[in-house]
Amino acid sequence: MRRITSVLSVMVVMAAMVAVSGAALAQEPRGGADVCVSQGGQTIYDMGASFCFSDPTSQAVAINHSDFAAAQNDSQAVAINHSVAIAFNACAVVALNGQYETCP
């Protein structure tokens, strides 16, 4: 069951990354977007005040005004709308609307 949950978490994060990247690119001509996407230790997209970090085994997405998302050790983190998401040690976390979420 834990493996299925992990696979589903990864799929949700990857879908969010694709959707966010597409939305950010679509919004950019109308005044800019605030999106950060980091995958495998590399920042793939960074526009605006949001900040994200991932190590070579993880993914992180931060959206909408100074959010922070960080993921390490085979983890995924997504922060949306003034939120903070931090994931470590094979964990997945999503923080929405001002939440602060971590998973060890």
C-alpha distance (Angstrom), angle and dihedral (degrees) to the residues before:
residue distance angle dihedral
M1 . . .
R2 3.81 . .
R3 3.80 90.0 .
I4 3.81 92.0 51.8
T5 3.81 90.4 49.0
S6 3.80 90.6 49.9
V7 3.80 92.5 49.1
L8 3.81 91.2 48.6
S9 3.80 91.0 48.4
V10 3.79 91.2 52.4
M11 3.80 90.8 48.6
V12 3.83 91.7 51.2
V13 3.80 92.2 49.4
M14 3.80 92.6 47.3
A15 3.81 91.4 48.7
A16 3.80 89.7 49.6
M17 3.79 90.8 50.1
V18 3.79 92.1 52.3
A19 3.81 93.2 45.2
V20 3.79 93.3 46.2
S21 3.78 93.8 47.6
G22 3.78 90.7 50.7
A23 3.80 92.8 46.3
A24 3.79 91.9 48.2
L25 3.77 92.5 51.3
A26 3.80 90.8 47.2
Q27 3.82 92.1 50.9
E28 3.77 98.0 42.9
P29 3.83 98.2 89.7
R30 3.84 91.1 53.0
G31 3.78 96.3 63.1
G32 3.76 105.5 -55.0
A33 3.75 138.6 -77.5
D34 3.78 133.5 -108.4
V35 3.78 105.6 -133.9
C36 3.79 136.6 133.6
V37 3.81 123.5 -172.8
S38 3.80 122.5 -177.5
Q39 3.78 123.2 178.9
G40 3.77 129.4 173.0
G41 3.79 93.1 -3.9
Q42 3.81 93.6 -53.8
T43 3.80 127.5 106.5
I44 3.79 103.7 -127.2
Y45 3.80 98.3 179.2
D46 3.81 130.1 8.1
M47 3.79 121.4 171.5
G48 3.79 123.2 152.2
A49 3.80 133.6 -3.0
S50 3.81 99.9 -42.9
F51 3.80 116.4 108.4
C52 3.80 131.1 -154.7
F53 3.78 138.3 174.8
S54 3.79 135.1 -174.3
D55 3.77 134.8 172.8
P56 3.83 121.4 -131.3
T57 3.83 92.0 -82.7
S58 3.82 99.9 46.6
Q59 3.82 148.4 61.0
A60 3.83 131.5 -137.6
V61 3.82 132.3 -177.1
A62 3.83 127.2 -174.1
I63 3.80 122.6 -175.8
N64 3.79 135.5 -177.5
H65 3.80 123.6 19.8
S66 3.79 120.8 -19.1
D67 3.77 97.4 -22.4
F68 3.77 118.0 157.5
A69 3.78 126.9 -147.5
A70 3.80 124.8 175.9
A71 3.80 130.7 173.9
Q72 3.78 132.1 -179.8
N73 3.79 138.6 170.8
D74 3.82 103.1 25.1
S75 3.82 94.9 -36.5
Q76 3.81 141.1 131.6
A77 3.83 128.7 -143.8
V78 3.81 130.5 -176.7
A79 3.84 123.9 -176.8
I80 3.81 119.7 -174.7
N81 3.81 130.8 -177.7
H82 3.82 108.6 1.2
S83 3.83 93.6 -28.4
V84 3.80 138.6 132.3
A85 3.82 123.4 -139.1
I86 3.81 123.2 -178.4
A87 3.81 123.1 176.5
F88 3.80 130.1 -178.3
N89 3.79 137.3 171.8
A90 3.82 107.1 20.5
C91 3.79 95.4 -38.8
A92 3.81 136.0 130.8
V93 3.81 125.6 -149.1
V94 3.82 137.0 176.3
A95 3.83 122.6 -165.4
L96 3.82 119.9 -167.6
N97 3.82 136.2 -173.0
G98 3.80 102.6 -2.7
Q99 3.81 97.4 -30.6
Y100 3.78 124.3 142.9
E101 3.81 108.5 -147.0
T102 3.78 130.4 175.1
C103 3.75 134.2 170.3
P104 3.78 123.2 -164.6
